[in-house]
Amino acid sequence: MKVFKRGLIVAAMAAASFAALGGSASAAISPDPYSFRTTDGGAFTSRTILGTSNCRLSALTGTLVGNANGASGSVTGVTISGCSGAITSARALTPITVDINRGVVRVNVGILITNILGGACLYSGTLTGTIANGASSITASNPAIGPATTLSGTCTRTADANLTVNTGASITW
């Protein structure tokens, strides 16, 4: 009888171990690592007292790598163009760092913006957001990002900034 009980205990422990391992999937980005492609793009939107502005993102370069809780990496190059509204031109200072931890997105960015008043200012800070499990589009925002440096002219005190980057990757955790 003792051998039978020991066998049941060992079988139960093995089943529990298998269930525990089977229930925990590791985080990933597919493909891993993911290098941005020429077809990847996105948008940058800003709302200030001067109005709403929209710009296109294209020509992204950089890499995202899977980690234990999602993915992280950086955008090492991006073209911001086609701005409309209060922003006449924008240029991202790179690298732009991206961290995705169990669906929570953190993007550290610096963007040099020229506005309709001729002001040239560097806005920098952290944008945050969420991403659905398995999604490929990264969205983050900051409702009150301020200028780190005013290079010339007049700049707004804060901006409600939104950034969306569409990738060909699938991010899971």
N, C-alpha and C positions, 0 to 999 in steps of 0.2 A: 504494500500500500504506500509506503514511504517513497518508493521509486515513482509510482504513479503520480503522487502529489508533487514531487519535484519536477517531473515532466510537465505537469500542468502549469506550474509556476514559471518554468523556463519558457514554455510556449506563450504564456500570457505576457511575459516580459518582452519576448521577441515581437509579438503582435503590437504591443504598446510602442516599442521602439520604431517599428515600421510605420505605424500610424503617425507618430510624431514627425518622422522624417518625411513622410508623404504629404503631410499637411503644410509644410513650410517650404515655400518656393523662394529661391533666391532672386534678388533684384537683378534686373538686366536692362540693357538697351540693345535693340537689335536693328542693324548689325552692331557688334561691339568690337572695337571702338567705332563710333559713328563720326565720319568726316562730313562736314556740311557739303552740300552739292550745289551746283549752279542753279538748280531748280528750287532750292530752298529760299524762302523770303519771309516777309512779314510786314508789320506795320508799327508805327510809332504815333501815338495820339497824345496831344497835350491840351489841357484846358486851363486858361489863365484869365485874368481880368481883361486881356486883349482879345479873347475869343478862343475858339476851338481850332486846333491845327491838326492836320493829318499828313504823314510822310510815309513813303514806301521804303522797305528794307529789301536789299538784293545783294547779290555777290558775296554771300556769307562765306567765310573761311573759319576753320577751327575744328575742334574735336570734342565730343562728349564720350565718356567712358563709363561703363556700368560699374556700380559699387554695391556694397551690402544692402543699401537702402534705396537705390534708384540709380542716379547718374550724376556726374559732375564733369565740368570741363570749362572751356572758354571759347568765345568768339574772338578770333584774332584779326578779323577784317570784316567790314560791312560797308555797303554803300547806302546812304540815306538820300533819297531824291524825291522829286515830285511833291514837295511840301506845298500845302495850301493853308490858307488862314493866316494866323498871326506869325507863324514861322516862315521866314523866307528861305532859310537853308539850315542844315544841321549836319554835324559830323561827329561820329562816335569816336571816343578815345578808347583804344583797345589795350589790353584785352578786356572784354566784358565777361565776368565770371558767372557761371551758372551752376547752381547746386539744387538737385531734386532729391528730397529726403522723404520717402513714404508719401509722395503726393504733394508735399509742400515745396514750392518753388521759391528760390532766392536768387535774384540777379543783381549783381553790383555793376553799375554803369556810370559812365561819364559822357555827357553829350554837350558839345559846343553848339549853341543855338544862336542864330541871328534872327531878330524879330523885325516886325514892320516899322518899329521906331528907330531901327538902326542899331539897337543894342546887341552886343555880342557877349554872351555869358556862358560859363561852364556850369551846367547843372549836374550834380553827381550825388549818388546815394544808392540805397538798396530798394529794389522793387520786390514785392512778394505776391504770391498767388498760389493756386492749386492746379494740379493736373490729374485728370482721371487715369486710373490704372489702364495701361495699354494705349494711351493717347500718343499723338505725335506733335501736337501743337502746344507750345509753351507760352503761357500768358502770365504776366506779372504787372503790378501797378504800385504806385505810391501817390496818395492823394495830396501830399504836401511836400514835394521835393523842392528844395531851395537851391539858389545859385551858390556854388562854392566860390566862384570868382567872377567879377564883372570886368570884362576886358575893355569895353567901351560902351558909351551910350547908356540907355535906361533899360533895365530888366525888371521883370515881375518878381515879387518877393517869393512866391511859391508857384508851383505848377502841379496840376493833377496829371501825372504821367502814366501811360499805359503802353506796354510793349508786348507784341505778339511775334513769336518766331515759329514758322511752320517748317517742320523737318520731314524727312522721309523715314525717320526712325520710329520704333515702338518702344515706349518706356514702361516697364513693369516693376512691381515690388511685391 
